[in-house]
Amino acid sequence: MHIPPFDNANAPIVDADDPRVPLNYFNIVKLKSGEAFEYQVPGYETCIVPATGTVDVDVEGVGFAALGSRGIDVWDGEPEGVYVPSGAKARMVCQSDSAEVFVAGARYDTVLEPFDVRADGIDFVQYGSDDTKTHRKIKHILGQKQHDKVGRLLVSELYTVGQGGWSGFPSHKHDTDRLPDETRHDETYNFRFRPNHGSGLQMLQRVDNEPGDAYHIVDGSTILIDNGYHPCCALPGYEMYYFTILGGLSQRSLVQFFQPTHANQVETIPGIKDMVAKFK
């Protein structure tokens, strides 16, 4: 499903128990200097990630100062995040002129410990190639490095490398728990483009070799992936970014099932197997 960009007035775009992606939570919080925002999501662990700007974060009395250092957009520096345990009360205060903050969440009941991930703790992977039109890089905020400290939540930023091209290909899905072949992970994206008048396409093919759906995505679009194979692409001449939230039903590690029609192309894309191994 596509949710076009709109002013959500700091209210969740994907709330707890959403009927489409019940394992996910997503909010975008916009603040000006000195403004504060407080939230608490029972039954969901969350992660605070400034898209731009700097915030001080407090999680049940544990402070994390000066989170985020990006200026004009998500290409302007490295991401940072704070992990907020399930149901914990979190408060952020804007320390820059303004801030736009992503709040990602996944359903999980056990209460763990809060922690921060700074720029030097980001897990980075780059794969694909210009020849295969699949060149991209991924910055894992809550990734493999944090596996033992998080319940079900995976949070990453994905960038197309160069201008135009495909992401999420070969097409894959993760909508059914049937280990060892696949895990159920609901997924939510928020897209950005550079320049910001760029756009792209999100495909969602429910059944192999049958026509599916396609959504025109623009700067600020949110996509909810409930089931099906879901590659996306950017128009030529534009760079694409998407903030990615994955919430697992029974485990944190993601097991993707590649679409049978295209699965052989896993062997043609440089580094893709290393990329798959990082979603743990």
Secondary structure, DSSP 8 states (H G I E B T S, - for coil): -EE-----TTS-SB-TT-SS-TTEEEEEEEEETT-EEEEE-TTEEEEEEEEEEEEEEEETTEEEEEEEEE-SSTTSS---EEEE-TT-EEEEEE-SSEEEEEEEEEE--S----EEE-GGG-EEEEE--TTTT--EEEEEEESGGGGGG-SSEEEEEEEESSSSEEES-S-EE-EEEETTTEEEEEEEEEEEEESTT-EEEEEEBSSTTS--EEEEEETT-EEEE-SSB--EEE-TT-EEEEEEEEEESS-SS---EE-TTTGGGGGGSTTHHHHHHH--
